[in-house]
Each structure stands twice: as C-alpha cells, then as structure tokens.
C-alpha cells in the first residue's frame, strides 16, 4: 500500500532533523539544483529546497519490491531484469556491458510516473501526466496551449513564476512576431534569415543552441537502381553539399564530414566523406549503364527542424543539382509528417528521402546504432560491415578501445553509401532581453523553471502542438519538451549538457558495466501527493519495455525509443519473415 501525505510529513521531518544535525548542505547531490550556477541568481522564491535531497531514511522492511524479468537474453535486447531491491534501490541487470547507460537513462522518454497512475489510466496517461518535476499540468487547451502550475515543493530550483504556458506556431515568422510583440518570452528555432533580425533588436536575444544534429539524403537499397552501390556513390559525389550549407543554413553550420557530428566522442573516427566531383560521379553512372540518367523521386515532409530549416528550398536545390550534374530527373513529393516517418522507417520509399536527426543523448550510439543497426530497415537491407562493429563497440566500456570499431563502421558507411550526410546545422532559440536565466541546451529539453521574466507567467513558443503528453510513447521534440516540465527520469542533463543524477542520486555499475544499481532520491513526492519509490521505476520501465505488460498501451503502442535504445522490446510479438 502506498504511503500518503502522513508518512511523508514524518519523512520530511526526519530529513530536516538529519539536515540540521549534519551541519552542512548537500548541494552536490541536489539534482537539477546543481545547474543553478549556469543561470542568473534566483530570488528568494526560487531557492532550492534541499531537505528532500538530505533525507536518509532506512528502507521499510515491509516493502515488497516489483521486478521486470525478461527470462534471459535470447530475445536479443539489452535488459535481462529490472528489480526494486528495496524502496530506494533499483537494480538493472543487462545482457552485456552498456557504457552509455547513464547518458541513455537521462533521456526524458524514460521518465517516471506513479505506478497507480499508470494503472488508473490503463497505461495511457496521454493528456494527464503526473510527475515529480518543477511544474504540474494545469490544463491542455487543445489547439492553443499547454498550461503548467509551479510545483512549490519541488526539491530542485523552484520556478520564479506561478504559471508557465507552452504555445506553438508552425512558421518561425509567427513565433518571432509573438516574441517581438512581447506576447512570448522565448521561442524555438528562428529561421536562418531571422538570426540577424533578432541580433539587431535590443529587446531580443539570440541563444546559441549547440545541439548535435545531421541532415542527410537517404536511399533504400531494395529498389532499383538504388541497389547498385555505384549509383548511390555517384549521387554522393554529384551533389554540392557545401552549396546547400552556404545557401540554406545559418552561420556556424558545417558540411558534414561524417554522419555523427565531431562534437560527439568517436563520432568522426575514420575517413572523411567524398568531395564534390561531377566527372567522377558521371563516370560511375556510365559504368552502371545509366550515363543518360534516370527518373526518381525526392520525398520529404514540410516540417521545419534545426537540421533542416527550409525543407522545400533544399529539396528544390537537390532536384536541380541532380538534373544539372547527373541528368537525373527527380519528382519532388511532399508527404504528411507521420506518413513520411512511417514509410521511411519501414524502407518503403522508392527514391531519395530527406531526413535528419537531433541527438537524444550524448553518445555516438545515439546516432549510429539507431540508423545502421541490423533491425533498421530505413535504408533497405542492413549492411553487416556497418552493424557488426557497431554492436561490438556499443558493449566496449573504454571509448579509446571502441574508437577503432567506430572507424571501421564509419568507413563502411562511406564505402556502402546508405545515405549522403549533408549538414550539421547551427541552431538557436530566441528570448526577450528581460529574461534572466534564458538558455538553449545542447541535450535534453529547455526547462522553464530556470527562466525568469519578472512576472507571474512565462510564455514559450515552439513549432507544433504536442502529439500526447505520455512521452514514453512519443518521439517528436514538441511532445518531449512539453512532458519534460512535468515528468523526470532517473538522470537528466545540466543546462550545458552534462549528465547528472535526477530522481536517482547515483547509479553504480559492476566491473564490466553489465549491471547498474541505482540509489533513489528520498523524500520526493509526485504531484498527486503519493511517494516516489523503486516500484514506480519498475512500473514505468515495464510499461514501455515489456510488450506483454497490460500497461504497454501508450498512444501508438510502438514505444519506439524503448524498442531501439534497449535493442528490442521484451515479449515483442513475432513478425512475419
């Protein structure tokens, strides 16, 4: 039975006594509060509450811990078991070493909600998440805004405003107008042409967002002529990638030398990408019997992203270059976003597809393992010369020892050309000059409790409405940003992108990094007043990771990030073929 408010009144009282007797604060173990040094000093109303962080109560001997059991590792995934050892300890037993474990569990998709709430909503808290974060959800006004209320009892940096409002406008120009008029305090991703406008306005501030990303042209090798590596290589040589970057990307953007940005450790091991060389490209097409060109299609979705700020213009320029340089006639096809993602992910697009990726967590596996794993059909039949070294590297604890494996994989990507890496885009957010603590993080989501506009309400503008507010089963940035204000994970990212403890105080590995024991933060209370304990962690992970769990419902039911980041779902239904 869950201990309610009475138990936690006693728990917090004991915490305060322990804190007073210790004679020192525990600032180094205060989770989100650790990042306060990156923002302006807070007023009295925003000081961190350290009592919960200092709590050291012995676990209840009557606590009955839950467990997720895979029944072995033959299913191919990373997780063998997740067990609540006691109220405040969770043990992750994996199927092999996992050096990126901490970076991965900091990803907000792995946020923790009360087990009772997951059960009460049938595994689908799509519009009513309950978390432990700096805000609770007040209301979601469909088509207009998501409204949050300050969590005054938050153990980290308490928001300086009572209310935060998340609004959206698809076009960058619409978001900028709201910022210029003072109706919004911050915005995501101004278009490249708006960078100068913001910088020239004394009332506005351009916030550099050093997020690792990639924009690429993808091929599906199960369709002709894309089953011929020389044809794919001809396009790689025949597209002036620098021209695309110079024409359509903001200052600071880079023409990609590798799929993964070099800011990510081991991302740029191996040879750099091909130089622009039209004669060599034409010779390859001649040798493939396609010297006179051929017809194909270019697919894209008309959605602005940091990695692709003007998708229509870029598609048109690639279309023109294909015709001019290689006599390839390409029809441009604009698809609805969800349909495009589904079709490209399944390898169903016969032609070239324009897509990109923004890093979810700070490890090279986030870029390479998803796109080039043996389970990913996006580029057609997976290529063993790529996925085999990646699989080994992902279980290699030392980054130095993994480097030759990433060199091997990157060189195989260059040789087999499943896609053409185009650009690592510079990106930014915008804010009004009167906001203190405004920032744009390289990893994770911007947290509104660090922004102080001096009023009771903060308004932030993003590109689209969230799809749902149960982000264990979402992948879009708009949903993840909305969820992050309410629901927290075991780890998180500081404002400058470092991994830090959040709902866990630490996760300690065994010698080969195949088992991680996480000590949980004590004294934390969910927004509904129930206590946070180890069973909530097990329940939240079970709902996402175990396909046979009755709470594995979500929005789409796909739980894509749980699937790929843990190398497959437990009890996943058999697929044809």
N, C-alpha and C positions, 0 to 999 in steps of 0.2 A: 504494500500500500504506500502511495506517495505521501511523504511528509509535507504538510502545507505550511501556512504562514506562521503557525505557533512554533513549530520546530525551527523555522529559520530565524524567528526572533531570538530564540535561545542560541542558535548557532552564531548569529552575528554578535550577540552579546559576549559570547565566549571569545569571538575573534577580536573584539575591541579590548578585552582584558589581556589577551595574548599580545596584542599590538602595543598596549601601554607598558606591559612588563618588559618588552624586548628592548625598548629604548632607542630603536632605530626604525626607519621606514623601509619598506620592501620595494622601492621604486624600480629596481632592476627586474622585478617579476610582476609587473603590472600590466602586461599585455599591451593593449592599444595605447595606454598612457605613456609607454616608452617613446612613442613617436611625437610626443608633445614638443620636443626640442626642435622639431622641424617647422613649427608654426609659431605665430605670434603668441606672446604670453596671454593666458586666459584671464578673464575676470573671475571674481570670487565664485560666481555661479557656475563656472565651468571647471573648477578644480577636480582633479581625480579623486574618487573615493577609494582609499587604499585598504579599508577594513576587510573587504572580501578577499583581497589578494593575500592578506596576512593570516587568514584562517588556517588552522592546523588541527582540525578535529579528527580523532580516531574514527575509522570506518565503523559503521553499525554492524555488529556481529550477526544480526538477524537479516542482513541484506541478502537477497537472492539474485545473483548475477545472471543475466541472459547471455547467450552465445550464438554466434552465426558460425555454422560448420559447413564447409564445402564437401567434407567427406573424402579429402585427398585432393591432389593436384592434377589428376588425369584430365580434368576438363579444360586445362590449358591456361587458366587465369593465374593471377598473382596471389590471390588470397586463399589460404587454407582455413583460417579461422579468425574471428574477432570475438574476444571474450571479456566480459566485465568481471575482473578478478575480485574487486570489491567496489564500494560506492564511488571511489575516486581513482580507480586504476583500470585501464583498458589495455589489453594485450592484442596486438596484431601479429599473427603468425603467417608468414608469407611463403610462397612456393620457391623462393630464391632470393638472393640479395636484391635490395631496391635502394640504390644510393640517392634517388630523387624523392624518397618518401616524404620528407618534411616539406619540400617545395610543393609536392603534389597535394598533400592534405591541407595546405594553406589555401588552395583554390576554393572559392566560395561555393561552388557546386556541392561540396561536401559539408555544407552547413548542418547544424544540429537543431532539431526541433523536439519538443516533448513527445515521448512515446505515446502518451494518452491522446495528444492532439492528432498524431498520425493515425491512430486507431479511430478516433471520433470522426475524422474526415475520410475514412476509408482509403487512406494513402494518397489523397488528392487535395491537399490544402492549397488549391490553386489561387485563391484570392483572399486567403486569411492566414498568412504565415504567423507563427508565434516563435519568437527567438529570444536572444539574450542581449541584443545589440543596443546601440545608443538611441534607437528610436523603436517605437511600436507603431504598427499600422493603424491609422485612424480610419481612412476610407480610400477606396479606389473608385474614382469617378470615371467610369469608362468613357473613353474618347476625349478626356480632358486632363486628368491629373491623378497622381498618387499622393496622398497627404499623410504625413507622419507626425506623431506626437513625441516630444522629448521623453526619454527614459531618465527621470531624475535620479533614479537609484543605480544608474549604470556604474560599474566598477572601474571603467576607464574614463576617458575625457568626456565629461557631460557636455551636451550641446549648449551653446550660449543662447540659442533661440528656442522658443516653445514649440514652434511648428516648422517643419521642412516640407516643401512642395516640389515634387518632380513633375515637370511638364514636358511636352515634346512638339517638335515641328520638323517635318521631313527635310525641308530645304534649309541649308546653312543660312541663307539670307533671312529666313523667317526667325531663326534663333538669334541672329545678330540684331535684328530690329528690336526684339524683346530686351536684349541686353542694353542696346543704345538708349532705349526709352526708359530704362530703369525698372521695367517690369520683371526682370530676371537678374539674378546676381552672378550666375555662371552659365556656361554653355559648353557643349562638346563640339569638337571638330569644325572650326570655321574652315571655309573653303580656302584654297591657296591664295585666291585673289583678295580674300578678306584679311589676310595676315597683316598687310600694310595698313589697311583701314583701322584695325584695332591698335596697332602700334602707334599710329599717328593721333589717336584720340586720347587726350589726357585723362578722360574719365574711365578708360578701359585698360585692361592689362592682358597681354598675350602670355599664356602659361605654357611653356615648353613641356611636351609630353613625350619623353624618350622611350616610347614603347617599342619593343622589338616586333617587327612585322615583315611580311613578304607578300608581294603581288606577283602572280605567275600566270602563264598560259599553259593549260593542261591538255594532254592528248589521251585518248582511250585506245590502247593498242589492240583491242579486239575488233576494231573496224579498219577496213581498207581505206586509204593507204597508210593509216597510222600504225599498222602492224609492221611497217618497214622502218627500222631504226634510222636509215639514211634519210628518209623523208622527214622524220622528226628532227634530225640533226640539221637538215637543210633549213628548216624554219628557225632553228636556234641560231644559225649563222646569218640568216637573211633578214632578221628584224633588228633595226637600230634601237636598241634598248635605251641608250643614252639620250636619243632624241625624245623618247617618251618621257623620261625623267625630266629633262630640261624644259619640255613644253607643258607638262601637265601636273608636275609635282612642286611643292613649296621648297624654298631654300633649305638646305640641310639634308634633303633626300639623297639616297645613294643608288646607283645602278648596282644590282645585286651581283656579287662575285660568287656567292653560294646561296643555297636555299635558306639556310639559317643565318640571321644577322651575326656579324662577328662579335657583337657585344655579349653574346651567349657563349659561355665556355665550351670549347671544342666545336663550335658551330662552323668555323671556317678552316678546319683541317682539310688537307687535300688541295687539288689543283683548282685554280680559278676558272670561271665559266668562259665559254668561247667568245672571242672578239667578233665584231661585226665584219662579215666577209662575204659580199654578194657573189663574186666569181666562184668561190669555193662552194657556196650554197647551190648555185646553179649547176655546178658540176655533179653534185650529189643527186640532184633531181634527174639529171641526164642519165646517170648510172642506174637510177631506179626506173628508167623508162618513162619519166614524167617531165621531160625537158620542156614540153609545151604547156606545162601547168595542169591544173585540175580544179574541180569545184568542191567547195566545202562550206562549212557553216561556222560562225563565231557565236557562241552562246554567252549571255551574261544576264545578271539581274540589275535593275536600275536602283541600286541601293548604295548610298554614299558610305564609305568606310574610310578610316585613316589610311589604309593601304591602297585605296582606290577612290580618290576624292571626286573624280569626274568620269564615271564609268562609260557613259555614252561617247564622250570625246575620245577616250583611249581606245575603245572598240573601233571607232571610225578610223583612227590613225593606223591601227594594226591592219584593218581591212585594206587601207590604201597602200601600206607597205608591202603586204602580201602580193597585191596586184603589180605594183611597180617593180619590185625586186625579184619576184619569183613567178610572175604570171599566174598566181593562184587567185581564183575568183571566189570570194567568201561572202556569203549572205549573213548579215547580222540579225540575230534573233534575240529579242528581249523576253525573258521569262519572269513569271511571278517568283518572288524570292523563295518561298517554301518549296515550290515545284522544282526550281532550279537546284536547290541544295539537295533535295531528294534524288533527282535524276543524276546529278553529277556524282554524288556519293555512291550511287549504285553502278556507275560506269555505263550509263545509258545514253550519253550524248555523243553522237557520231559527228565529230568535228573538233573544234578548239573551244575550250571553255575558259573563261576569265574569272579567276577566283583568288582569294588571298587568305591570310591567316594572321591573327594577332596573338602573341604569346599569352598563354594562360598562367604559366608558372615558370620560374627561372631555371630551366634545364633544357639541354639540347633534345632530350627525348620528346619534349612537348612539340617540337617542330618536326623532327624526322620520323619518330616512331608512329605517329598517327598517320602521316601521309604515305609512308612507304612500307608499312607493316604487311605481313603476309595475309592479313584479314581485310585489308583495304582494297576495294575494287574501283576506286575512283579513276585510276589510270589504266584500267583493264587488268590483265593478268599480273599479279605481283611478281617482282623480279627478285630471285633468290640472292643474286650478287649484292643486292641492296639490303634486304631484310635480314639475311643471316648474320652479318657483322653487327647490325643494329641490335638484334636480340641479345647477342653476347655482350655488347657494350652496355646495354641497359642494366645488366647484372654485375658490372665491373665497378667495384667500390671506388677505386682510385681514378680520378679524372686523367691523370698522366698515363696510366695504363690503358685507359679507354681511348685515348687520342688516336693511336694507330688504327683502331677499329672504325672510328668516325672518318678518318682519312680514307680508308677502304670503301666505306659506304658512300661518301661524297664523290669519290672518283667513279664509282659505279653509277651514281646518278648522272654524272656528266656524260659517261660513255653511253648509257642507255636512253637518256633524254625522255623520261616520262612526262616532263614539263620543261618550260623555259622560265627561269627566275628573272623577273624584270626589275623590281624596285623594292628597296627598304625605305618606306616613306617617313619623312619627318611629319610630326603631327603636333597638335596643340589644342588646348582648351582656351576659353576666354572668360574673363571675370571683370566685374566693375572694380574700379581702383579703390573704392572704400571698403572692400572686403579684406580683412586680415586673415592670414592662415590659408588663403586660397592656394591650391596646388593641383597638379595633374600627375598621377602616379605612373611609373613605368609598368608595374604589375598590379593586378587586382583592380578594385574599383575605388573611385574617389569617395571618401567618407565625409558626409556633410557636417558632422559634428566638429570638424576642425575649421570650418568656415564661419567667420563672424562678421556679419554686416551691420551690427549695432542695433538691430531691430528684433522683434519677436518672431519674425517669419523670414525664412530663407527660401528663395525660389531658384531651381536649377533646371536648365533646358537640355534635353537630349533629342536624338534624331527620330525615335519611334516609340510608340506605346509598348510596354512590356507585353509579352505573349501570355505569361502567367507569373504568379509570384511564388511558385514552387520550383526553385531553380535546380533542384536535383535532377529535374527532367527538362531543362531548357539549355540552350547553347548560345543564344543571342546576347550581345552585350547590354542591350537595353533592359532585358529582364534581369540579368545578373547585377546590374547597377542598382536596380530597384530593390532586389532581395537583400543585397549586402547591408543596407541600412538597418535591417531588422534581424537577420539570421547570421550567426557567426559559426566559424569552423574551429577545429582544434588548434590550428595555426593560422596566421594571417601574414600580411605584408606591411612593413612600415611605409610611411609616405614616400620614402626614396627607394622602395622596392626590396628591402631585405626581409628574409623570412624571420618571423618571431612567434613565440608562443601566444595563444589567444585563450581558448577555452581549456587548453592543456597548459600546464606550467612547464612541462618538458616531455619529450618523447625520446627515450634512450634505446639505442639498438644493441643487439648482441654483436659478437665479434665479426660475423660475416654479413651484417645488415639484413638478415632474413627475418628477424623478429624485433618488433618495436614495442616497448612498454611505455604507455603514456599516463602520466600523473595529471589528474584533472584539477582545475581551479575550484577551490571550495568556496561556499557561500554565494554562489551565483544563482540567481532566480530568473526563471523565464517571465515574460511579460504577463502571463496569466497567473503568476504567483506561485507556481509549482517549482520545486527544486530541480536543479540540473545535476544529473549523476551519470554513472557509466552506462546504465541501461538505455539512456536516451541516445548515447553514441552508438551502441549496438543496434538499436531500433532504426536510427536514421540511416546507417550504412546498410542494414539488412533490406530496408525498403528500396534502396537504389540498386544494390548489388545482387540480390537474390531474386531471380526471375520467378521463382516458385512462391515467394513470400506473398501472403494475401494483401500486403500493403504496397506491393510493387505495381502501382497503378499510374500515378502521376498524371501528366497532361497527354503526351503522345504515347506513353508507355515504353518508349525506346530507351530512355536513360543513357543517352549516347556517351556522355563523359564517363559515367561509371563503367560502361562497356569497354571503351578503348583505353582509358587510363589504368584500368586494372586488368587489362588483357583478356577481357571477356567476362560475361555475367555467369554467376553460379546458377546451375539448373536452367541454363538457357535452352529453349526448345530446339529440337533438331531442325535443321534447314535442308531443303532439297539439294541434292548434289553434294 
